[in-house]
Amino acid sequence: MLIPRATLRTTAAAAAMTAALVGLGAGSANAAGWPPLQEGGYLYTGANGTGAVTTVDLGDLGTCHTLATPVRSVQVVNGAASVVLYTGAGCTGAYPLATGSLARSNLLNPALSYRVVPA
């Protein structure tokens, strides 16, 4: 059985429109809540870059910084430095997380301290 060309074009157009709408929805949900990317390092007390922000001095390599409030998300945009986050104060705790020099993510566990290291 042959399908008329008009039906194929209509079906293809509907499929393309559906894919475009799904793609737009996924993109919006993915970026929801995050502040725009900007040069530097930032730690946030809430998920998705929300809450109180701590600006990281990416030039202060090796110094351990203990935070007054645990952070739950991080954003780093820098070609030379990375931030290592620790679950305990004084740069202690199991499973430290190193961000890399370009990162934006939520943390699995709240971090209480960090150290800047070369990327």
Contacts in CASP RR format, 6 or more apart in sequence:
PFRMAT RR
TARGET T0000
AUTHOR 0000-0000-0000
METHOD contacts of the structure
MODEL  1
MLIPRATLRTTAAAAAMTAALVGLGAGSANAAGWPPLQEGGYLYTGANGT
GAVTTVDLGDLGTCHTLATPVRSVQVVNGAASVVLYTGAGCTGAYPLATG
SLARSNLLNPALSYRVVPA
32 48 0 8 1.000
33 48 0 8 1.000
33 49 0 8 1.000
33 50 0 8 1.000
34 48 0 8 1.000
34 49 0 8 1.000
34 75 0 8 1.000
34 104 0 8 1.000
35 42 0 8 1.000
35 49 0 8 1.000
35 75 0 8 1.000
37 75 0 8 1.000
37 77 0 8 1.000
37 104 0 8 1.000
38 77 0 8 1.000
39 77 0 8 1.000
39 78 0 8 1.000
40 55 0 8 1.000
40 56 0 8 1.000
40 58 0 8 1.000
40 76 0 8 1.000
40 77 0 8 1.000
40 78 0 8 1.000
41 55 0 8 1.000
41 56 0 8 1.000
41 58 0 8 1.000
41 74 0 8 1.000
41 75 0 8 1.000
41 76 0 8 1.000
41 77 0 8 1.000
41 78 0 8 1.000
41 83 0 8 1.000
42 49 0 8 1.000
42 53 0 8 1.000
42 54 0 8 1.000
42 55 0 8 1.000
42 56 0 8 1.000
42 74 0 8 1.000
42 75 0 8 1.000
42 76 0 8 1.000
43 53 0 8 1.000
43 54 0 8 1.000
43 56 0 8 1.000
43 67 0 8 1.000
43 71 0 8 1.000
43 73 0 8 1.000
43 74 0 8 1.000
43 83 0 8 1.000
43 85 0 8 1.000
43 111 0 8 1.000
43 114 0 8 1.000
44 50 0 8 1.000
44 51 0 8 1.000
44 52 0 8 1.000
44 53 0 8 1.000
44 54 0 8 1.000
44 71 0 8 1.000
44 72 0 8 1.000
44 73 0 8 1.000
44 74 0 8 1.000
44 75 0 8 1.000
45 51 0 8 1.000
45 52 0 8 1.000
45 53 0 8 1.000
45 69 0 8 1.000
45 70 0 8 1.000
45 71 0 8 1.000
45 72 0 8 1.000
46 71 0 8 1.000
46 72 0 8 1.000
46 73 0 8 1.000
47 72 0 8 1.000
47 73 0 8 1.000
47 106 0 8 1.000
48 73 0 8 1.000
48 106 0 8 1.000
49 73 0 8 1.000
49 75 0 8 1.000
50 73 0 8 1.000
52 69 0 8 1.000
54 67 0 8 1.000
54 71 0 8 1.000
56 76 0 8 1.000
56 83 0 8 1.000
56 114 0 8 1.000
56 116 0 8 1.000
57 116 0 8 1.000
58 76 0 8 1.000
58 78 0 8 1.000
58 80 0 8 1.000
58 81 0 8 1.000
58 83 0 8 1.000
58 116 0 8 1.000
59 81 0 8 1.000
59 116 0 8 1.000
60 116 0 8 1.000
61 81 0 8 1.000
61 116 0 8 1.000
61 117 0 8 1.000
61 118 0 8 1.000
62 115 0 8 1.000
62 116 0 8 1.000
62 117 0 8 1.000
63 115 0 8 1.000
63 116 0 8 1.000
64 90 0 8 1.000
64 91 0 8 1.000
64 113 0 8 1.000
64 114 0 8 1.000
64 115 0 8 1.000
65 113 0 8 1.000
65 114 0 8 1.000
65 115 0 8 1.000
66 89 0 8 1.000
66 90 0 8 1.000
66 91 0 8 1.000
66 112 0 8 1.000
66 113 0 8 1.000
67 111 0 8 1.000
67 112 0 8 1.000
67 113 0 8 1.000
67 114 0 8 1.000
70 110 0 8 1.000
70 111 0 8 1.000
70 112 0 8 1.000
71 85 0 8 1.000
71 107 0 8 1.000
71 110 0 8 1.000
71 111 0 8 1.000
72 106 0 8 1.000
72 107 0 8 1.000
72 110 0 8 1.000
72 111 0 8 1.000
73 104 0 8 1.000
73 105 0 8 1.000
73 106 0 8 1.000
73 107 0 8 1.000
74 83 0 8 1.000
74 85 0 8 1.000
74 99 0 8 1.000
74 103 0 8 1.000
74 104 0 8 1.000
74 105 0 8 1.000
74 107 0 8 1.000
74 111 0 8 1.000
75 103 0 8 1.000
75 104 0 8 1.000
76 82 0 8 1.000
76 83 0 8 1.000
76 99 0 8 1.000
76 100 0 8 1.000
76 101 0 8 1.000
76 102 0 8 1.000
76 103 0 8 1.000
76 104 0 8 1.000
77 101 0 8 1.000
77 102 0 8 1.000
78 101 0 8 1.000
78 102 0 8 1.000
78 119 0 8 1.000
79 101 0 8 1.000
79 102 0 8 1.000
79 119 0 8 1.000
80 101 0 8 1.000
80 118 0 8 1.000
80 119 0 8 1.000
81 101 0 8 1.000
81 116 0 8 1.000
81 117 0 8 1.000
81 118 0 8 1.000
81 119 0 8 1.000
82 98 0 8 1.000
82 99 0 8 1.000
82 100 0 8 1.000
82 101 0 8 1.000
82 116 0 8 1.000
82 117 0 8 1.000
82 118 0 8 1.000
82 119 0 8 1.000
83 98 0 8 1.000
83 99 0 8 1.000
83 100 0 8 1.000
83 114 0 8 1.000
83 115 0 8 1.000
83 116 0 8 1.000
83 117 0 8 1.000
84 91 0 8 1.000
84 96 0 8 1.000
84 97 0 8 1.000
84 98 0 8 1.000
84 99 0 8 1.000
84 114 0 8 1.000
84 115 0 8 1.000
84 116 0 8 1.000
84 117 0 8 1.000
85 96 0 8 1.000
85 97 0 8 1.000
85 98 0 8 1.000
85 99 0 8 1.000
85 107 0 8 1.000
85 111 0 8 1.000
85 113 0 8 1.000
85 114 0 8 1.000
86 92 0 8 1.000
86 93 0 8 1.000
86 96 0 8 1.000
86 111 0 8 1.000
86 112 0 8 1.000
86 113 0 8 1.000
86 114 0 8 1.000
86 115 0 8 1.000
87 93 0 8 1.000
87 94 0 8 1.000
87 95 0 8 1.000
87 96 0 8 1.000
87 109 0 8 1.000
87 110 0 8 1.000
87 111 0 8 1.000
87 112 0 8 1.000
88 111 0 8 1.000
88 112 0 8 1.000
88 113 0 8 1.000
89 112 0 8 1.000
89 113 0 8 1.000
90 112 0 8 1.000
90 113 0 8 1.000
91 113 0 8 1.000
91 114 0 8 1.000
91 115 0 8 1.000
92 113 0 8 1.000
95 109 0 8 1.000
97 107 0 8 1.000
97 108 0 8 1.000
97 111 0 8 1.000
98 117 0 8 1.000
99 105 0 8 1.000
100 119 0 8 1.000
101 119 0 8 1.000
END
